[in-house]
Amino acid sequence: MRVSGSLEQQLEAMLTVALEPITAAELADVLAVDADSVTKTLRTLQVELIEKKRGYIFVELASGWTMQSSSEVADAVARFANRDVSHRLSAAALETLAIIAYRQPISRVQISALRGVNVDGVSRLLEQRGYIEVVGKAEGPGQPVLYGTTETFLDRMGLASIGMLPPIENFLPPVSLAHEYADDMSPSVEVQDGSAE
């Protein structure tokens, strides 16, 4: 079968219709070209789309290349996507997912201790959605299973690796504010004269 169109056109069209991220090697196999040419072409297209301020961009994620909406139009896309919120995660699920992402590998007991509530149901949901998976077992009594995030999680977050997560310190209040809260919450103690009358 004869394939027509430039490599740029072919790759752009394929990423437009791909349902999941696809590797350069897979794209190269379909087009009968080498993977290096595909990677180089995609990176050139990536820069061009950003420079032209298009509504979409090509990004390389943990599991391959995909097309995403540009961050410059994120507000409009979020308003559009939020019309159907049936697949959104609850606050409890998002909190649990954040704990796993930053503390992995981690057991359910450890997650529950950090959240202060039982997370069995939430962790099952996250596993069913493909965001977390069992990555091993802890040593010691009972050898509880340990959870970590998946490529699906990285893809949904737009990350190539877990190391690209923003530092957790970005989400914490400064230490000075924590000290102020601690001072405000400490009970004032009145010293009474204990001398006998």
DOMILO-523691 format. One record per residue (C-alpha): residue number from 1; x, y, z. Coordinates in nm, 4 decimals. Layout:
<rs>
<NUM; <X; Y; Z>>,
...
</rs>
This chain:
<rs>
<1; <0.0000; 0.0000; 0.0000>>,
<2; <0.1413; 0.3383; -0.1008>>,
<3; <0.1506; 0.6044; 0.1716>>,
<4; <0.1201; 0.9633; 0.0512>>,
<5; <0.1793; 1.2971; 0.2211>>,
<6; <0.4843; 1.4318; 0.3999>>,
<7; <0.6108; 1.2739; 0.7205>>,
<8; <0.4890; 1.5826; 0.9098>>,
<9; <0.1369; 1.5452; 0.7677>>,
<10; <0.1253; 1.1735; 0.8380>>,
<11; <0.2407; 1.2101; 1.1979>>,
<12; <0.0074; 1.5019; 1.2665>>,
<13; <-0.2891; 1.3072; 1.1269>>,
<14; <-0.2010; 0.9924; 1.3225>>,
<15; <-0.1687; 1.1756; 1.6552>>,
<16; <-0.4962; 1.3531; 1.5847>>,
<17; <-0.6854; 1.0226; 1.5706>>,
<18; <-0.4826; 0.8214; 1.8260>>,
<19; <-0.6879; 0.7362; 2.1340>>,
<20; <-0.3828; 0.6701; 2.3518>>,
<21; <-0.0209; 0.7920; 2.3520>>,
<22; <0.1887; 0.6131; 2.0900>>,
<23; <0.5643; 0.5663; 2.0853>>,
<24; <0.7965; 0.6937; 1.8135>>,
<25; <0.8901; 0.3325; 1.7395>>,
<26; <0.5250; 0.2367; 1.6800>>,
<27; <0.4711; 0.5373; 1.4547>>,
<28; <0.7924; 0.4570; 1.2657>>,
<29; <0.6814; 0.0956; 1.2178>>,
<30; <0.3496; 0.2016; 1.0646>>,
<31; <0.5193; 0.4492; 0.8295>>,
<32; <0.8210; 0.2280; 0.7513>>,
<33; <1.0730; 0.4930; 0.8599>>,
<34; <1.3282; 0.5010; 1.1400>>,
<35; <1.2273; 0.6053; 1.4922>>,
<36; <1.4901; 0.8812; 1.5083>>,
<37; <1.3303; 1.0559; 1.2081>>,
<38; <0.9901; 1.0337; 1.3751>>,
<39; <1.1212; 1.1764; 1.7036>>,
<40; <1.3051; 1.4598; 1.5266>>,
<41; <0.9990; 1.5466; 1.3157>>,
<42; <0.7650; 1.5397; 1.6170>>,
<43; <0.9950; 1.7666; 1.8162>>,
<44; <1.0044; 2.0114; 1.5225>>,
<45; <0.6236; 2.0035; 1.5014>>,
<46; <0.6058; 2.0493; 1.8794>>,
<47; <0.8057; 2.3739; 1.8580>>,
<48; <0.6112; 2.4990; 1.5531>>,
<49; <0.2735; 2.4468; 1.7223>>,
<50; <0.3874; 2.6386; 2.0300>>,
<51; <0.5336; 2.9228; 1.8214>>,
<52; <0.2153; 2.9480; 1.6112>>,
<53; <0.0055; 2.9553; 1.9318>>,
<54; <-0.2172; 2.6737; 1.8106>>,
<55; <-0.4946; 2.5383; 2.0326>>,
<56; <-0.3227; 2.2020; 2.0565>>,
<57; <0.0341; 2.0770; 2.1025>>,
<58; <0.2231; 1.7485; 2.0746>>,
<59; <0.3822; 1.6223; 2.3953>>,
<60; <0.5969; 1.3227; 2.4799>>,
<61; <0.4633; 1.1407; 2.7852>>,
<62; <0.5817; 0.8330; 2.9722>>,
<63; <0.4051; 0.5980; 2.7296>>,
<64; <0.4563; 0.7891; 2.4055>>,
<65; <0.3512; 1.0912; 2.2012>>,
<66; <0.0050; 1.2430; 2.2172>>,
<67; <-0.1891; 1.5528; 2.1209>>,
<68; <-0.3083; 1.7796; 2.4039>>,
<69; <-0.4781; 2.1143; 2.4295>>,
<70; <-0.2439; 2.4078; 2.4824>>,
<71; <-0.2056; 2.5350; 2.8389>>,
<72; <-0.2903; 2.8844; 2.7090>>,
<73; <-0.6507; 2.7753; 2.6493>>,
<74; <-0.6795; 2.5626; 2.9643>>,
<75; <-0.9610; 2.7726; 3.1149>>,
<76; <-1.1839; 2.7352; 2.8097>>,
<77; <-1.1097; 2.3641; 2.7833>>,
<78; <-1.1807; 2.3127; 3.1562>>,
<79; <-1.5179; 2.4905; 3.1274>>,
<80; <-1.6029; 2.2748; 2.8266>>,
<81; <-1.4880; 1.9501; 2.9909>>,
<82; <-1.6660; 2.0251; 3.3194>>,
<83; <-2.0046; 2.0095; 3.1492>>,
<84; <-1.9818; 1.6336; 3.2009>>,
<85; <-1.8346; 1.5688; 3.5434>>,
<86; <-1.9403; 1.2059; 3.5849>>,
<87; <-1.5832; 1.0797; 3.5507>>,
<88; <-1.4204; 1.3376; 3.7756>>,
<89; <-1.2576; 1.2154; 4.0930>>,
<90; <-1.3888; 1.3160; 4.4338>>,
<91; <-1.1815; 1.5277; 4.6700>>,
<92; <-1.1119; 1.2144; 4.8764>>,
<93; <-0.9851; 1.0287; 4.5674>>,
<94; <-0.7676; 1.3227; 4.4632>>,
<95; <-0.6171; 1.3507; 4.8131>>,
<96; <-0.5431; 0.9781; 4.8162>>,
<97; <-0.3914; 0.9935; 4.4674>>,
<98; <-0.1697; 1.2858; 4.5686>>,
<99; <-0.0441; 1.0954; 4.8744>>,
<100; <0.0389; 0.7918; 4.6606>>,
<101; <0.2083; 1.0041; 4.3944>>,
<102; <0.4359; 1.1797; 4.6423>>,
<103; <0.4961; 0.8959; 4.8926>>,
<104; <0.5080; 0.5856; 4.6690>>,
<105; <0.5560; 0.3007; 4.7266>>,
<106; <0.3025; 0.3177; 5.0087>>,
<107; <0.0535; 0.0805; 5.1756>>,
<108; <-0.3171; 0.1372; 5.2392>>,
<109; <-0.2507; 0.1497; 5.6137>>,
<110; <0.0047; 0.4285; 5.5636>>,
<111; <-0.2346; 0.6204; 5.3358>>,
<112; <-0.5160; 0.5807; 5.5911>>,
<113; <-0.2869; 0.7067; 5.8679>>,
<114; <-0.1990; 1.0177; 5.6650>>,
<115; <-0.5609; 1.0874; 5.5654>>,
<116; <-0.7129; 0.9917; 5.9012>>,
<117; <-0.9833; 0.7778; 5.7353>>,
<118; <-1.0130; 0.4330; 5.5786>>,
<119; <-0.9123; 0.4449; 5.2102>>,
<120; <-1.0010; 0.0909; 5.0977>>,
<121; <-1.2881; 0.2020; 4.8732>>,
<122; <-1.1015; 0.4985; 4.7277>>,
<123; <-0.7889; 0.2952; 4.6538>>,
<124; <-1.0000; 0.0286; 4.4783>>,
<125; <-1.1580; 0.3027; 4.2622>>,
<126; <-0.8177; 0.4479; 4.1714>>,
<127; <-0.6919; 0.1002; 4.0839>>,
<128; <-1.0000; 0.0328; 3.8672>>,
<129; <-0.9482; 0.3623; 3.6837>>,
<130; <-0.5887; 0.2621; 3.6159>>,
<131; <-0.4243; 0.5469; 3.8115>>,
<132; <-0.2505; 0.3254; 4.0699>>,
<133; <-0.1220; -0.0313; 4.0775>>,
<134; <0.0429; -0.2763; 4.3147>>,
<135; <0.4196; -0.2289; 4.2867>>,
<136; <0.5376; -0.4690; 4.5565>>,
<137; <0.4952; -0.5887; 4.9127>>,
<138; <0.6299; -0.4391; 5.2328>>,
<139; <0.8598; -0.6391; 5.4541>>,
<140; <0.7368; -0.7354; 5.7966>>,
<141; <0.4162; -0.8816; 5.9418>>,
<142; <0.1431; -0.9453; 5.6888>>,
<143; <0.3542; -0.8059; 5.4036>>,
<144; <0.0940; -0.5452; 5.2958>>,
<145; <0.0840; -0.4551; 4.9272>>,
<146; <0.2456; -0.1285; 4.8226>>,
<147; <0.0910; 0.1067; 4.5687>>,
<148; <0.2448; 0.3346; 4.3109>>,
<149; <0.1167; 0.5435; 4.0219>>,
<150; <0.0871; 0.4158; 3.6643>>,
<151; <0.1689; 0.5418; 3.3157>>,
<152; <-0.2009; 0.6281; 3.2843>>,
<153; <-0.1631; 0.8638; 3.5819>>,
<154; <0.1413; 1.0269; 3.4203>>,
<155; <-0.0420; 1.0591; 3.0889>>,
<156; <-0.3491; 1.2194; 3.2494>>,
<157; <-0.1242; 1.4603; 3.4403>>,
<158; <0.0738; 1.5438; 3.1267>>,
<159; <0.4023; 1.4182; 3.2744>>,
<160; <0.6836; 1.2158; 3.1214>>,
<161; <0.8025; 1.0867; 3.4605>>,
<162; <0.7099; 1.1055; 3.8294>>,
<163; <1.0125; 1.3297; 3.8801>>,
<164; <0.8271; 1.6051; 3.6934>>,
<165; <0.5709; 1.6451; 3.9737>>,
<166; <0.5976; 1.9924; 4.1257>>,
<167; <0.7833; 1.9944; 4.4604>>,
<168; <0.5455; 1.9263; 4.7467>>,
<169; <0.6818; 2.2346; 4.9254>>,
<170; <0.4925; 2.4435; 4.6668>>,
<171; <0.1649; 2.3336; 4.8292>>,
<172; <0.2625; 2.3834; 5.1925>>,
<173; <0.2325; 2.7038; 5.3956>>,
<174; <0.5603; 2.8654; 5.4999>>,
<175; <0.7115; 2.7488; 5.8297>>,
<176; <0.6552; 3.0921; 5.9861>>,
<177; <0.2794; 3.0596; 5.9245>>,
<178; <0.2781; 2.7128; 6.0824>>,
<179; <0.4487; 2.8585; 6.3918>>,
<180; <0.1844; 3.1338; 6.4104>>,
<181; <-0.0942; 2.8730; 6.3960>>,
<182; <0.0769; 2.6707; 6.6691>>,
<183; <0.1071; 2.9795; 6.8906>>,
<184; <-0.2586; 3.0712; 6.8343>>,
<185; <-0.3740; 2.7210; 6.9210>>,
<186; <-0.1669; 2.6742; 7.2371>>,
<187; <-0.3769; 2.7269; 7.5512>>,
<188; <-0.2919; 3.0191; 7.7707>>,
<189; <-0.2074; 2.9052; 8.1242>>,
<190; <-0.2714; 3.1309; 8.4169>>,
<191; <-0.0212; 3.0945; 8.6982>>,
<192; <-0.2003; 3.0813; 9.0325>>,
<193; <-0.0523; 3.1605; 9.3650>>,
<194; <-0.0271; 2.8307; 9.5505>>,
<195; <0.0580; 2.9794; 9.8894>>,
<196; <-0.1645; 2.8814; 10.1824>>,
<197; <-0.3729; 3.1466; 10.3490>>,
</rs>
